[in-house]
């Protein structure tokens, strides 16, 4: 049941009842974003998003997050060009807490001068972080090239100089003129009765009076008459290419066609760009096509990451695929796949209340009609190949093309290559037709699925099959999504020291094709059903993962089982994935946070498999071959070493019969049970990697616990005490001292050992203070008992997050799989509440003393003066 209405003060309200889980999502969509700002205050919308968390008439600094997290909820916000959205997801029992917090933030923020100054530093740290991020820099170059006058060309986060100088008076004025009831939409989705919810909404939001809305004037982008090229040289190790074209507003009749074009040309493994340029020709590290449909005219863009020396080939191939589509259109199979994938979005969104709230909020915000999705899908289903060709020809116009290129290093040829690319786009093209378009357009079949009003959930069950494989099933009648996982102990633990990177390469290659189906055939079938299928690998295990809509589950499972029994290691795929792994290592060198964590693990676990880099290095990867992968896979691919986890609307008896037949065909073997000794860590260790970045990245860590350690629940609660916006690290290091934008505890449990610590990214001059404060917070936990209030808040936070996670079948499948594989109770997620509630303040102090009494490892990545 859905109801839409408006309060007397103009606040728009959208209520959606969903009784699948005892959870509620509350979202406030404010119709103001960075594109509504005036010159000199760019970034103020994002700044205000931060500031409303810093205290209201009722809540002090840190109290807002503490209230939500203490109710077991999750609270956050984001700012875009067009809107600012605040969202809370929590148990229906605490829905009033969510309303209280959101109403205070939206209607009664304090904007304390001291807190404004403190938060300036936090936002500036966020800006510095974006400077170090190649993806964000490439995106900034794209928009500044495509929008010369319109505010979409200005970064949402704004500029450091504006954040430093914007006054409290300007902040209050902007807030009071834009955060008015008639400019907001409250979206509430979850387990409630609309009649009861309306009373609560009136209580919390009704008394606020209507205020005058300051209309924002946006400068229109002039019609682009000629192509543009913008090249920027950087010190990053990977180059980022965008080819973009203007497209109309979100409500234009051609938007659906543009979305389908983008999906066919560049979304998914079976799309044209990915198949030809990445998988077949191996010219790029990544490639795709997407459409950006905001309130005002947006973009359709091709993106790629690549090496500079391949620029000419890449742009030539992109051009060929674009022109082929314009001249030939899609095949009927491509059209059906794209429409099926778009249609599936609504079903995957149904898994969670926040997914539904986001879907409804998006359409209500953009179109003023939450039902627009259904109309849009009906229009999309009627699209023909001829219509897509018309739209492609109209909008993929060479005269309106923009090319932005974030260049790794320097290049004397890039400008000439891109100039030539523009000329080639402008020239006439004779089609190289590869696929025959069906002469008659066929109507796309809709997904047949009716959603019951409530789910019937059965307890998780465990079976040991005759093959020795363990099978776990949890039936949820009415769930639109079914997830299956096949897990095998192994991973880095069985990787040969002479073959670094073999585990990672195997997880990429062995699920790709079988003796009966090529990679292309598998990709086409899987994506044609809107399913997701692939491999996974890590430090302790490897496996296969499947996510499917319920009507397509058994057919998708057939593909999964074919790969399991008949996997084929293709030399071409091995060669491609080795290249992509090597390129990933280059790109990772631009990611200081990842380097910092790897440095910590290398020092903390020296001599143990956990110390290994899963990717090895470039020379290691070069030595790997098909034999390396077969050896790696076959060590684990044994039925006695296999755990199967399936969650969703399935017939468990039929499924058991299928999997009994499948696993009987596997080699039985034994369960992988290797144990590794650990070298004693007798003294502090330090790892330092020099990088010329705006921020320094720090990890302070200690050896942690195993999966089966009796203290693991106490450690989880201790982590919760430190984490989140209401946690000690956020409050002490970010809220009070403004040391960083990012600070959080880190934890990994393992088979032989794990780690526990914290990560922070800050300006180089703040590094020493940050490390001292991290140590001080850890010391407090070992010296002082946590208060009853803090303990209860942390427990409720963990319990709430656990309940929220259980909405998704994939999360439940993962819980069961890994708990069973690592020697825990397979259904521990069902008794999680009881076990967590037994943790006491003494338990936390004891585990803190146990962890922090050990020698520390300090890992730092940044400028030399931060060491």
C-alpha positions in Angstrom: 0.0 0.0 0.0 1.3 3.4 -1.0 0.0 6.8 0.0 1.1 10.3 -1.0 -0.1 13.5 0.6 1.1 16.9 1.7 1.1 18.6 5.2 -0.3 22.0 5.6 3.2 23.5 5.7 3.9 22.1 2.2 6.0 19.1 3.2 5.4 16.3 0.7 5.1 12.8 2.2 5.3 9.4 0.5 4.4 6.3 2.6 5.1 2.8 1.3 4.1 -0.2 3.4 6.4 -3.2 3.0 5.9 -6.0 5.6 8.8 -8.3 4.5 11.1 -7.3 7.4 10.6 -5.4 10.7 12.6 -2.5 9.4 11.8 1.1 8.4 13.7 3.4 6.1 13.2 7.2 6.5 14.5 9.5 3.8 14.3 13.2 3.5 14.9 14.5 -0.1 15.7 18.2 -0.1 15.4 19.8 -3.5 18.6 21.7 -3.3 22.1 20.8 -4.5 25.3 22.3 -5.7 23.8 23.5 -8.9 21.6 25.9 -6.9 24.5 27.8 -5.3 25.6 31.2 -6.3 29.1 32.4 -7.2 31.5 32.5 -4.2 29.6 29.9 -2.1 30.1 26.9 -4.3 30.2 23.8 -2.0 27.8 25.3 0.7 25.1 22.6 0.1 27.6 19.8 0.8 29.0 21.8 3.8 25.5 22.2 5.2 25.0 18.4 4.8 27.9 18.0 7.2 26.8 20.8 9.6 23.3 19.6 10.4 24.9 16.5 12.0 26.9 18.9 14.3 24.1 19.7 16.7 20.5 20.9 16.9 18.3 22.5 19.6 17.8 19.1 21.1 20.9 17.2 20.2 24.5 18.1 21.0 27.7 17.3 19.0 27.8 13.5 18.4 24.4 13.0 19.9 22.6 12.7 16.6 24.6 9.7 15.4 24.6 8.2 18.9 20.8 8.3 19.1 20.4 6.5 15.8 23.2 4.0 16.3 22.0 3.4 19.9 18.6 2.5 18.3 20.4 0.0 16.1 20.1 2.2 13.0 22.2 3.6 10.2 22.3 7.3 9.4 24.0 9.1 6.6 23.5 11.7 3.8 24.7 12.7 0.4 24.7 15.8 -1.8 24.4 15.8 -5.6 24.0 18.6 -8.2 20.2 18.6 -7.7 19.4 17.3 -4.2 20.6 16.6 -0.7 19.3 13.4 0.8 19.4 12.3 4.5 18.5 8.7 5.3 17.9 6.5 8.3 17.3 2.8 8.3 16.4 1.2 11.6 14.1 -1.3 13.4 10.4 -0.3 13.2 10.4 -0.3 17.1 12.6 2.8 17.0 10.9 4.6 14.0 10.1 7.6 16.3 13.8 8.1 17.1 14.4 8.3 13.3 11.6 11.0 12.9 12.9 12.9 15.9 16.5 13.0 14.6 15.5 13.9 11.0 13.1 16.6 12.0 15.7 18.2 14.3 18.3 18.1 11.6 16.0 19.5 8.9 14.1 22.1 11.0 16.3 23.1 14.0 20.1 22.9 13.4 22.2 25.2 15.6 25.1 26.1 13.3 27.4 26.8 16.2 30.3 29.0 15.1 32.9 26.8 16.8 31.5 23.6 15.2 31.3 25.4 11.8 35.1 26.1 12.1 35.8 22.5 13.2 33.9 21.0 10.3 35.6 23.3 7.8 38.8 21.3 8.5 36.9 18.0 8.0 35.5 19.1 4.6 38.9 20.4 3.5 40.4 17.0 4.3 37.6 15.5 2.1 38.6 17.9 -0.7 42.3 16.9 -0.3 41.2 13.2 -0.5 39.4 13.9 -3.8 42.6 15.5 -5.2 44.4 12.2 -4.5 41.7 10.1 -6.1 42.1 9.6 -9.9 38.5 8.6 -10.4 37.2 11.8 -8.9 39.7 13.9 -10.8 38.6 12.2 -14.1 35.0 12.8 -13.3 35.7 16.5 -12.5 37.5 16.9 -15.9 34.5 15.3 -17.7 31.9 17.7 -16.2 34.1 20.8 -16.5 34.6 19.9 -20.2 30.9 19.2 -20.9 29.5 22.1 -18.9 31.1 25.5 -19.6 28.3 27.7 -18.1 25.9 25.4 -16.3 26.7 24.7 -12.6 27.0 21.0 -13.3 30.5 21.9 -14.4 31.4 22.8 -10.8 32.3 20.0 -8.3 29.6 19.2 -5.8 32.2 19.4 -3.0 33.1 23.0 -4.0 36.5 24.6 -3.5 38.8 24.9 -0.5 38.9 28.7 -0.6 35.1 28.9 -0.4 34.9 26.5 2.5 37.5 28.5 4.4 35.8 31.8 4.1 32.0 31.1 4.0 30.4 32.8 7.0 27.8 31.5 9.5 25.5 34.2 8.2 25.7 32.9 4.6 25.2 29.3 5.8 22.1 30.2 7.8 20.7 32.3 5.0 21.1 29.6 2.5 19.7 26.9 4.8 16.6 29.0 5.8 15.8 29.9 2.2 16.2 26.4 0.7 15.5 23.9 3.5 11.8 24.8 3.7 9.0 22.3 4.0 7.6 22.8 0.5 11.0 22.1 -0.9 11.3 18.7 0.8 9.8 15.2 0.4 9.7 12.7 3.2 9.8 9.1 2.0 9.0 6.4 4.6 9.1 2.7 3.6 8.8 -0.4 5.8 6.8 -2.4 8.3 4.1 0.0 9.5 0.4 0.9 9.1 0.0 4.2 7.1 -2.7 5.4 9.5 -0.4 5.2 12.5 2.6 6.6 10.6 0.6 9.7 9.5 0.0 10.7 13.1 3.7 10.5 13.9 4.7 12.5 10.9 2.2 15.2 11.8 3.6 15.2 15.3 7.2 15.7 14.3 6.9 17.7 11.1 3.5 19.3 11.2 4.1 22.2 13.7 6.7 23.8 11.5 5.4 26.8 9.6 5.7 27.3 5.9 8.6 29.6 4.9 9.5 31.5 1.8 11.5 29.5 -0.7 14.3 31.3 -2.4 14.2 30.3 -6.1 17.5 29.2 -7.5 18.5 30.5 -10.9 20.7 28.2 -12.9 22.6 29.4 -15.9 21.6 27.4 -19.0 24.3 25.6 -20.9 24.6 27.1 -24.4 24.1 24.8 -27.4 27.4 23.1 -28.2 28.3 23.7 -31.8 31.7 22.1 -32.0 33.6 19.2 -30.5 35.8 19.9 -27.4 39.0 18.2 -26.3 40.4 18.7 -22.8 43.7 16.9 -21.7 45.2 17.1 -18.2 48.5 15.6 -17.3 48.9 13.9 -13.9 51.2 11.8 -11.8 48.7 9.0 -11.6 49.7 5.6 -13.1 46.6 5.1 -15.2 44.9 7.2 -17.8 41.1 8.0 -17.8 39.2 8.7 -21.0 35.7 10.0 -21.5 33.8 10.6 -24.7 30.5 12.3 -23.9 27.5 13.9 -25.6 24.8 16.1 -24.3 21.4 14.6 -23.7 18.0 16.1 -22.6 16.4 16.3 -19.2 15.2 13.2 -17.4 11.6 13.7 -18.4 12.3 13.8 -22.2 10.7 11.1 -24.3 14.1 9.9 -25.7 15.7 9.2 -22.2 14.5 5.6 -22.1 16.0 4.9 -25.5 19.3 6.5 -24.4 19.4 4.3 -21.3 18.9 1.2 -23.4 21.6 2.3 -25.9 24.1 2.8 -23.1 23.3 -0.6 -21.7 23.6 -2.4 -25.0 26.8 -0.6 -26.0 28.6 -0.6 -22.7 27.1 -2.2 -19.6 27.8 -5.8 -18.6 30.2 -8.4 -19.9 28.1 -9.1 -23.0 27.9 -5.4 -24.0 29.6 -4.5 -27.2 32.4 -2.3 -25.8 33.3 -4.7 -22.9 33.2 -7.8 -25.2 35.2 -6.3 -28.0 37.6 -3.7 -26.6 38.3 -5.3 -23.1 37.7 -9.0 -23.4 38.5 -9.7 -27.1 41.1 -7.1 -28.0 42.5 -6.5 -24.5 43.0 -2.8 -25.1 41.7 -1.3 -21.9 41.6 -2.0 -18.2 37.9 -1.1 -18.1 35.3 0.3 -20.5 31.7 1.2 -20.3 28.9 3.5 -21.4 26.4 5.2 -19.1 23.7 7.8 -19.1 23.5 10.7 -16.6 19.9 11.8 -16.3 19.5 14.7 -13.8 16.8 17.4 -13.5 18.4 19.4 -16.3 20.2 18.2 -19.5 22.6 15.4 -18.8 25.2 13.3 -20.6 25.7 10.0 -22.2 29.3 9.0 -22.0 31.8 6.3 -22.9 34.5 5.8 -20.2 37.7 3.8 -20.3 40.9 3.3 -18.3 43.9 2.5 -20.3 47.6 2.9 -21.0 48.6 5.9 -23.1 50.2 3.9 -25.8 46.9 2.3 -26.6 44.9 5.5 -26.9 44.7 5.5 -30.7 43.5 1.9 -30.9 41.0 2.5 -28.1 39.4 5.6 -29.6 39.3 3.9 -33.0 37.5 0.9 -31.6 35.0 3.0 -29.6 34.2 5.0 -32.7 33.6 1.8 -34.7 31.2 0.4 -32.1 29.3 3.7 -31.9 29.0 4.0 -35.6 28.0 0.3 -36.0 25.2 1.0 -33.6 24.0 4.1 -35.4 24.1 2.3 -38.7 22.9 -1.2 -37.8 21.1 -0.8 -34.5 20.8 -3.6 -32.0 19.9 -7.3 -32.4 16.7 -8.4 -30.9 18.6 -10.4 -28.3 20.5 -7.3 -27.3 17.3 -5.3 -27.0 15.6 -8.0 -24.9 18.6 -8.2 -22.6 18.8 -4.5 -22.0 15.1 -4.2 -21.3 15.2 -7.2 -19.0 18.0 -5.7 -17.0 16.2 -2.4 -16.6 13.0 -4.2 -15.6 14.9 -6.3 -13.0 15.9 -3.2 -11.0 12.5 -3.0 -9.4 12.7 -6.6 -8.2 16.2 -6.3 -6.8 15.1 -3.1 -5.1 12.3 -5.0 -3.3 14.8 -6.9 -1.2 15.4 -3.9 1.2 13.4 -1.0 2.5 16.2 1.5 1.8 16.3 0.1 -1.8 12.6 0.7 -2.2 12.8 4.1 -0.6 15.6 5.1 -2.9 13.7 3.9 -6.0 10.4 5.7 -4.9 12.3 8.8 -3.8 14.2 9.1 -7.0 11.1 9.0 -9.2 9.1 11.2 -6.9 11.9 13.8 -6.8 12.6 13.8 -10.6 9.1 13.5 -11.9 6.8 14.3 -9.0 5.3 10.8 -9.5 6.6 7.7 -7.8 4.6 5.6 -10.3 6.7 7.0 -13.2 8.9 3.9 -13.1 6.0 1.7 -14.3 5.1 4.1 -17.1 8.8 4.3 -18.0 9.2 0.6 -18.2 6.1 0.2 -20.4 7.5 2.8 -22.8 10.9 1.1 -22.7 9.4 -2.3 -23.6 7.9 -0.8 -26.8 11.3 0.4 -28.1 12.3 -0.9 -31.5 15.7 -1.3 -33.2 14.6 1.5 -35.6 13.8 3.9 -32.8 17.1 3.2 -31.1 19.0 3.9 -34.3 17.1 7.2 -34.7 18.0 8.3 -31.1 21.6 7.2 -31.4 22.0 9.2 -34.6 20.4 12.2 -33.1 22.4 12.4 -29.9 25.7 10.8 -30.6 26.5 13.8 -32.8 30.2 14.3 -33.6 29.8 18.1 -33.5 28.6 17.9 -29.9 31.1 15.4 -28.6 33.4 16.2 -25.7 36.6 14.3 -25.1 38.3 14.6 -21.7 41.5 12.7 -21.0 43.2 12.5 -17.6 46.6 11.6 -18.8 49.2 9.5 -16.9 52.4 11.5 -17.2 53.1 13.4 -20.4 52.3 12.6 -24.0 53.4 14.4 -27.1 50.9 12.4 -29.3 47.7 12.5 -27.2 46.4 15.8 -28.6 47.0 14.7 -32.2 45.4 11.3 -31.6 42.3 12.9 -30.1 42.1 15.5 -32.9 42.2 12.7 -35.4 39.5 10.8 -33.4 37.2 13.9 -33.8 37.9 14.0 -37.5 37.1 10.3 -37.9 33.8 10.7 -36.0 32.9 13.5 -38.3 33.7 11.6 -41.5 31.2 9.2 -43.1 31.4 5.6 -41.9 30.6 2.5 -43.9 29.1 -0.1 -41.6 31.0 -3.3 -40.9 27.9 -5.2 -40.1 28.6 -8.2 -37.8 25.1 -9.0 -36.4 22.0 -9.2 -38.4 19.1 -7.1 -37.0 15.9 -9.0 -37.1 13.7 -7.7 -39.8 10.7 -7.7 -37.4 10.8 -6.3 -34.0 9.4 -8.8 -31.4 7.7 -7.7 -28.2 10.0 -8.2 -25.2 8.6 -10.7 -22.8 8.1 -9.3 -19.3 9.4 -11.0 -16.2 6.6 -13.1 -14.8 6.5 -12.7 -11.1 3.9 -11.6 -8.6 5.1 -10.5 -5.2 3.2 -11.8 -2.1 2.3 -9.3 0.6 4.4 -11.1 3.2 7.3 -13.6 3.2 7.1 -17.1 4.8 10.5 -17.6 6.3 11.8 -21.1 7.3 14.7 -21.8 9.6 18.1 -22.5 8.0 18.7 -26.3 7.4 21.8 -28.3 7.0 22.3 -31.5 5.0 25.4 -33.6 4.3 25.1 -35.0 0.8 26.4 -38.5 -0.2 29.4 -36.9 -1.9 30.5 -35.3 1.4 29.5 -31.8 0.4 27.6 -29.8 3.0 24.4 -28.1 1.8 22.7 -25.2 3.6 19.2 -24.0 2.6 17.0 -21.2 4.0 13.6 -21.0 2.3 12.0 -17.5 2.0 8.7 -17.9 0.2 7.8 -14.7 -1.6 11.4 -13.4 -2.0 11.9 -12.2 -5.6 15.7 -12.9 -5.4 17.5 -16.3 -4.9 21.2 -16.5 -4.1 23.5 -19.5 -4.3 27.1 -19.8 -3.1 29.6 -22.6 -3.6 32.5 -22.3 -1.2 35.8 -24.2 -1.0 38.5 -23.8 1.7 41.7 -22.8 0.0 42.6 -19.4 -1.4 46.0 -18.0 -0.4 46.4 -20.8 2.2 46.9 -23.4 -0.6 48.7 -21.1 -3.0 52.3 -22.2 -3.8 55.0 -19.8 -2.7 56.5 -20.3 -6.2 53.2 -19.0 -7.8 52.2 -15.7 -6.2 49.0 -14.4 -7.7 47.7 -17.9 -8.7 44.7 -17.7 -6.4 43.6 -14.4 -7.6 44.0 -15.4 -11.3 42.2 -18.6 -10.7 39.2 -16.8 -9.2 39.0 -14.7 -12.4 39.5 -17.4 -15.0 37.9 -20.7 -13.8 34.3 -19.4 -13.7 34.6 -17.8 -17.2 33.9 -20.7 -19.5 33.2 -24.4 -19.6 33.7 -27.3 -22.1 30.2 -26.8 -23.3 29.8 -23.0 -23.2 32.2 -20.2 -24.2 32.6 -17.1 -22.1 30.4 -15.1 -24.5 27.6 -17.7 -24.4 27.7 -17.7 -20.6 27.7 -13.9 -20.4 24.8 -13.6 -22.9 22.7 -16.2 -21.1 23.3 -14.9 -17.5 22.8 -11.2 -18.4 19.8 -12.1 -20.6 18.1 -13.4 -17.4 19.2 -10.4 -15.4 21.3 -12.7 -13.2 24.7 -12.2 -11.7 27.4 -14.9 -11.8 31.1 -15.0 -11.0 33.9 -16.3 -8.9 35.4 -15.2 -5.7 38.7 -15.8 -3.9 40.4 -14.6 -0.8 42.9 -15.4 1.9 41.0 -18.5 3.1 38.7 -19.7 0.4 37.5 -19.6 -3.2 34.1 -20.2 -4.8 31.2 -19.4 -7.1 28.4 -16.8 -6.6 25.0 -16.6 -8.2 22.3 -14.0 -7.8 19.1 -14.5 -9.8 15.4 -13.5 -10.0 13.3 -16.3 -8.7 11.7 -17.3 -12.1 15.2 -17.7 -13.6 17.0 -19.4 -10.8 17.0 -23.0 -12.0 18.2 -22.1 -15.5 20.9 -19.8 -14.0 21.9 -22.7 -11.6 22.4 -25.0 -14.6 25.1 -22.6 -15.9 26.7 -22.5 -12.4 26.8 -26.3 -12.3 28.1 -26.6 -15.8 31.1 -24.4 -14.8 31.6 -26.3 -11.6 31.8 -29.7 -13.4 33.2 -28.8 -16.8 35.3 -25.7 -16.2 37.7 -24.9 -19.0 40.9 -22.8 -18.7 41.1 -20.8 -21.9 44.6 -19.5 -22.8 43.0 -16.3 -24.3 41.2 -15.6 -21.0 44.3 -16.3 -19.0 46.3 -13.9 -21.1 43.7 -11.2 -20.7 43.3 -11.6 -17.0 47.0 -11.6 -16.4 47.2 -8.3 -18.3 44.3 -6.9 -16.3 45.9 -8.0 -13.0 49.2 -6.3 -14.0 47.3 -3.1 -14.9 45.4 -3.3 -11.6 48.7 -3.3 -9.8 49.7 -0.1 -11.6 46.4 1.6 -10.8 46.6 0.4 -7.2 49.8 2.3 -6.8 47.6 5.4 -6.9 45.6 4.2 -3.9 47.5 5.0 -0.7 44.9 3.5 1.6 45.3 0.1 0.0 49.1 0.3 0.1 48.9 1.3 3.7 46.8 -1.8 4.6 49.1 -4.1 2.6 52.1 -2.7 4.3 50.5 -3.4 7.7 49.6 -7.0 6.8 53.1 -7.7 5.4 54.7 -6.6 8.7 52.1 -8.1 11.0 51.9 -11.6 9.5 55.5 -12.0 8.2 56.0 -15.6 7.0 52.2 -16.4 7.0 49.9 -16.6 3.9 48.0 -13.5 5.3 51.2 -11.5 4.6 51.0 -12.2 0.9 49.8 -9.7 -1.6 47.0 -11.6 -3.4 48.1 -10.2 -6.7 51.8 -10.9 -6.3 53.8 -8.5 -8.5 54.1 -8.0 -12.3 57.0 -10.5 -12.7 55.1 -13.1 -10.6 52.0 -12.7 -12.8 54.0 -13.1 -16.0 55.1 -16.6 -14.9 51.6 -17.9 -14.4 49.9 -20.1 -17.0 46.9 -22.5 -17.5 48.7 -25.2 -15.5 49.1 -22.8 -12.5 45.4 -22.2 -12.5 44.4 -25.9 -12.8 46.8 -26.8 -9.9 45.3 -24.0 -7.8 41.7 -24.9 -8.5 42.0 -28.6 -8.2 43.6 -28.3 -4.7 40.2 -27.0 -3.5 37.6 -28.3 -6.0 36.7 -31.4 -4.0 33.2 -32.4 -2.9 34.3 -33.2 0.7 35.7 -29.6 0.8 32.6 -28.0 -0.6 29.9 -26.0 1.1 26.7 -25.0 -0.7 24.5 -22.2 0.5 21.1 -21.3 -1.1 18.6 -18.7 0.2 15.3 -17.7 -1.4 12.0 -19.0 -2.7 13.2 -22.5 -3.7 11.9 -26.1 -3.5 14.4 -27.6 -1.1 13.7 -31.2 -2.0 14.2 -30.6 -5.7 17.4 -28.6 -5.0 18.8 -31.3 -2.8 18.2 -33.8 -5.6 19.9 -31.6 -8.2 23.0 -30.9 -6.0 23.3 -34.6 -5.0 23.5 -35.5 -8.7 26.0 -32.7 -9.4 28.4 -33.3 -6.5 28.4 -37.1 -7.1 30.3 -36.3 -10.3 33.1 -34.4 -8.5 36.3 -35.8 -7.1 35.6 -36.4 -3.4 39.0 -35.8 -1.7 39.2 -34.3 1.8 38.5 -31.1 3.5 41.4 -28.6 3.3 42.7 -28.3 6.8 46.2 -26.8 6.6 47.4 -24.9 9.6 50.2 -22.4 9.6 52.5 -21.3 12.5 53.0 -17.6 13.3 56.3 -16.0 14.1 56.3 -14.2 17.4 56.0 -10.5 17.2 58.4 -9.3 19.8 58.7 -5.6 19.2 57.0 -2.7 17.4 57.2 -2.6 13.6 56.9 0.3 11.2 56.2 0.3 7.5 56.7 3.5 5.5 56.0 4.1 1.8 56.7 7.5 0.4 54.0 9.0 -1.9 53.6 12.7 -2.8 49.9 13.0 -1.9 47.8 15.7 -0.3 47.0 13.3 2.6 49.0 10.9 4.7 47.4 7.5 5.3 48.0 5.7 8.6 47.1 2.2 9.9 47.9 1.3 13.5 47.3 -2.4 14.1 47.8 -5.5 16.4 47.3 -9.2 15.9 43.6 -10.1 16.4 41.5 -13.2 16.9 40.5 -16.3 15.0 37.0 -17.1 13.7 36.4 -19.4 16.6 37.8 -17.4 19.5 35.5 -17.1 22.5 36.3 -13.3 22.7 35.1 -12.5 19.2 31.8 -11.1 20.3 33.5 -8.9 22.8 35.9 -7.7 20.1 33.0 -7.0 17.8 31.3 -4.8 20.5 34.6 -3.1 21.1 34.9 -2.3 17.4 31.3 -0.9 17.5 32.3 1.4 20.4 35.0 2.9 18.3 33.1 3.0 15.0 30.3 4.9 13.4 29.5 8.6 13.6 28.6 8.1 17.3 31.8 6.1 18.0 34.8 7.2 20.0 37.2 7.6 17.0 34.8 9.7 15.0 33.9 11.9 18.0 37.4 12.4 19.4 39.5 12.6 16.2 37.0 14.0 13.7 34.3 15.9 15.6 36.4 17.4 18.3 39.9 17.7 16.7 39.0 17.9 13.0 42.0 15.7 12.2 40.4 13.8 9.3 37.4 13.1 7.1 38.1 9.3 7.2 38.8 7.5 10.5 37.6 4.0 11.4 38.5 0.8 13.3 39.8 -2.1 11.2 39.2 -5.8 12.0 39.8 -9.1 10.3 39.3 -12.5 12.0 41.1 -15.4 10.4 41.7 -19.1 10.7 45.1 -18.9 12.4 45.0 -15.2 13.5 43.5 -11.9 12.6 44.1 -8.2 13.1 42.5 -5.3 14.9 43.4 -1.6 14.6 42.4 1.7 13.0 42.8 3.7 9.8 43.0 7.4 9.4 43.8 9.8 6.5 44.8 13.3 7.4 47.1 16.2 6.3 50.8 15.4 6.8 51.2 17.9 9.7 48.4 16.1 11.6 50.0 12.6 11.4 51.8 12.6 14.7 48.8 13.8 16.7 46.6 11.3 14.9 48.8 8.4 15.9 49.0 9.5 19.5 45.2 9.9 19.8 44.6 6.4 18.3 47.0 4.9 20.8 45.2 6.8 23.6 41.8 5.6 22.6 43.1 2.0 22.5 44.7 2.4 26.0 41.5 3.7 27.5 39.7 0.6 26.5 42.1 -1.5 28.4 42.1 0.7 31.5 38.5 1.8 32.0 35.3 -0.1 31.9 32.9 1.1 29.2 29.7 2.6 30.6 26.5 0.7 30.6 24.9 3.3 28.3 27.8 3.0 25.8 27.7 -0.8 25.9 24.0 -0.9 25.3 24.3 1.7 22.4 26.9 -0.4 20.7 25.0 -3.6 21.1 21.8 -2.1 19.7 23.8 -0.7 16.8 25.2 -4.2 16.0 21.9 -5.9 16.4 20.2 -3.3 14.2 22.8 -3.6 11.5 22.5 -7.3 11.6 18.7 -7.2 11.2 19.1 -4.7 8.3 21.6 -7.0 6.6 19.2 -10.0 6.9 16.9 -8.3 4.4 19.1 -9.4 1.5 19.2 -13.0 0.5 22.8 -12.6 -0.6 23.9 -11.5 2.9 22.1 -14.5 4.5 23.7 -16.9 2.0 27.1 -15.4 2.8 26.6 -15.7 6.6 25.7 -19.4 6.3 28.4 -20.2 3.8 31.4 -18.7 5.6 30.3 -19.6 9.1 30.0 -23.3 8.1 33.3 -23.3 6.2 35.2 -21.7 9.1 33.9 -24.1 11.7 31.2 -22.0 13.3 27.5 -22.9 13.6 26.0 -22.5 10.1 22.9 -20.8 11.5 24.7 -18.6 14.0 23.1 -15.5 12.3 19.8 -16.8 13.8 21.2 -16.8 17.4 23.4 -13.7 16.9 21.2 -11.6 19.2 21.5 -13.9 22.2 25.2 -14.3 21.9 26.0 -10.6 21.5 23.8 -9.7 24.5 26.0 -11.7 26.9 29.0 -9.4 26.4 29.9 -7.4 29.6 32.1 -4.3 30.2 34.7 -6.7 31.8 34.7 -8.8 28.6 35.5 -5.7 26.6 38.3 -4.5 28.9 39.8 -8.0 28.9 39.9 -8.4 25.2 41.3 -4.8 24.8 44.1 -5.7 27.2 44.7 -9.0 25.3 44.9 -7.2 22.0 46.7 -4.0 22.8 49.3 -5.6 25.1 50.9 -7.0 22.0 53.5 -5.1 19.9 51.9 -2.7 17.4 52.5 -2.3 13.7 52.4 1.2 12.3 52.0 1.6 8.6 52.3 5.0 7.0 51.9 6.1 3.3 52.6 9.7 2.5 55.2 12.4 2.2 58.6 11.9 3.8 58.0 14.5 6.4 55.1 12.5 7.7 57.3 9.5 8.6 
